[in-house]
Amino acid sequence: MASVNQYPPVQPPPPAPPPYRYRRSIAGPLVLIVIGGLFLARNLGWRFPLWHWFGHWWPLLLILWGVIALIEHMNANRMGYRRRGLGAGWVLLLILLVAVGVSAHYSSDVDWNGVRDQLQMDDDLGTFFGGNPYTFEDTLEQSFPAHGSLRIVCDHGALNISPSDGDTIRVVVHKKLHAQNQNDANKYNEGTKPQITVSGSSVLLNANTNGAGDHSVESDMDITVPADAALDVASKRGDVTIDNRKAGVKLSLQHGDIALTAVAGPVAISLEKGSIRAAQIGNDIDVSGHVDNVSIDDAAGAVRLNGDFYEDIRLSKIAKTVVFRTSRSDMEIASVPGDLEIASDEVRGNELSGPSRVVTSSKNIHLEDVAGDLQVQSDNGDVEVTTGGKQPAAKMSVTTQHGDVALTLAAKTAPEKVNVSTQHGDVTLTLPASGGFQISAGTRKGDISSDFDAVKIDNSSGASRASGTVGNGVSRLQVNTDTGDIRIVKS
């Protein structure tokens, strides 16, 4: 009998490992709920500085997110399920939260009301940063010491200063501030009352606009004070208007426009951003800083402008010296009976009395009816000069690197000595037919032409030379250019 094969019993397969169970994190939704709740409360009328709070406390959201994630991770290990990691959406949300939080932190201390005023935002947008707008009116009045001086300190607000009828100082305040409610506004108003302090003949008017802490307060003030009181004004932001003063005026302003009319004493202005308009000034005017526009009309003294000027300068009827100095220009003119305009790309003057010096790096220069000695220099720009007036000149010098030169000389005021030099540009001399002059001219790569028969032209050496004497030869002209043409024309 054949034997039967014995096989080991078949072992059942090992049980499959339990499937991983995933649970989504609630950290992201909870953070969104917190942020959304804050914005909802704001929309429902709860007034609080949301951006300021977020800028200081946003790291708590990251801490809350991390604590929730840690608790979920510990529960997953204890209960045997795997928790899903952060997806691309949650990573993007985390990056956005950090970016907005850092931005809010560094911008939460910015004076957003000042930004609102500068950008001319309406009150609704300004309310987002500082609350609702409230306005208040106030009046101060007291006696002013005879022949005293007034110092005004104001952080934010327009100042309108005019002469008073008697020996009093009167201040009318138009105040605007932002607060969350009327009670806060009343409290800020009480803490920002203007203050007048008298010490001998000196009077201090403090607008006290910083008395509300971080809350912006704007105080416009109409001030009447005796006309013979000297003024010293220090303001951070706001326009300043001053009329009819017999004494001097000193102004230090960071941002705002300045208007002066009928000031008999000297004027000193330091301005960081804004424009200046002055008329009927009976003494010197000194301007420094970073200024946009300057317009000065009818000044009995000197005008000195030092600093950076970004737009147009207009001067007229300046009885004494005009000085204009910037990083790119250096000008000094003995007086300006006519007009002088200085723009970003040109200098234009009419009726200038010398001695005058106009040196600039890249401006076109146009001067008419120039009397007295003159020095003109432009590295890159055309130069056009016409002499005139009653004051004869001893010498005139015109130099430019890249630009054309046009010089017109009057018979009675022609300088005794004229020197014209340009490297890359044409030269045109317009001379009186009845005048007298000696000329020596040369160009290395250009041509020379002349309307005067007495001026002889020599082209034999490759370059062009011209020389000659017309009339009595009183004026001596030296003209040189490297690559341009020279034209000598009868007027």
Number of C-alpha atoms within 10 A of each C-alpha: 3 4 5 6 5 6 6 5 6 6 6 6 6 6 6 6 6 8 8 10 12 12 13 12 17 12 19 20 12 15 17 13 11 12 14 12 12 16 12 12 13 15 10 9 8 12 17 17 16 16 17 18 13 20 19 15 13 18 15 12 21 16 11 15 19 13 13 16 19 12 10 19 17 11 14 16 11 9 9 11 16 17 19 12 13 14 8 9 9 14 12 11 13 15 11 12 17 15 11 13 20 17 12 20 18 12 14 19 12 14 14 18 24 16 12 16 14 12 9 10 12 10 16 11 13 20 19 17 20 25 22 19 18 17 15 13 13 12 14 14 13 11 12 21 19 14 14 17 22 23 19 17 18 25 21 23 24 21 22 18 21 17 20 14 11 12 17 16 22 18 21 18 22 17 20 18 23 24 22 17 13 13 10 13 23 15 12 22 21 12 15 20 19 22 11 18 12 15 9 10 13 17 20 16 19 18 25 19 25 17 17 18 11 11 18 21 29 27 27 23 24 17 21 20 24 25 22 18 24 21 23 17 18 18 23 17 22 21 20 22 17 20 17 18 25 18 20 20 22 16 20 18 24 19 20 22 21 21 17 21 16 17 23 21 19 19 22 17 19 19 24 19 18 21 22 20 16 23 18 17 24 22 19 22 22 16 20 19 19 19 26 18 18 22 16 21 17 18 25 17 19 21 24 17 21 18 17 16 24 15 14 18 22 17 22 21 20 26 21 19 20 22 20 21 18 14 11 11 15 16 17 19 23 20 23 25 17 17 17 21 17 19 16 13 12 17 19 18 21 19 22 27 26 21 20 23 19 19 23 24 16 20 24 21 23 18 19 19 20 27 23 24 23 24 18 21 24 23 17 17 21 21 24 19 21 19 26 24 16 13 17 20 23 16 19 21 17 23 20 26 19 17 22 23 23 18 19 21 21 18 18 15 19 29 26 17 18 22 17 21 23 25 18 17 21 25 26 19 20 18 21 17 14 12 18 17 21 19 19 17 23 24 24 17 13 18 18 23 16 16 14 15 10 13 18 16 18 13 11 8 8 11 15 20 22 20 16 16 19 18 13 11 15 16 22 18 21 17 21 22 24 18 16 22 22 26 18 20 16 15 14
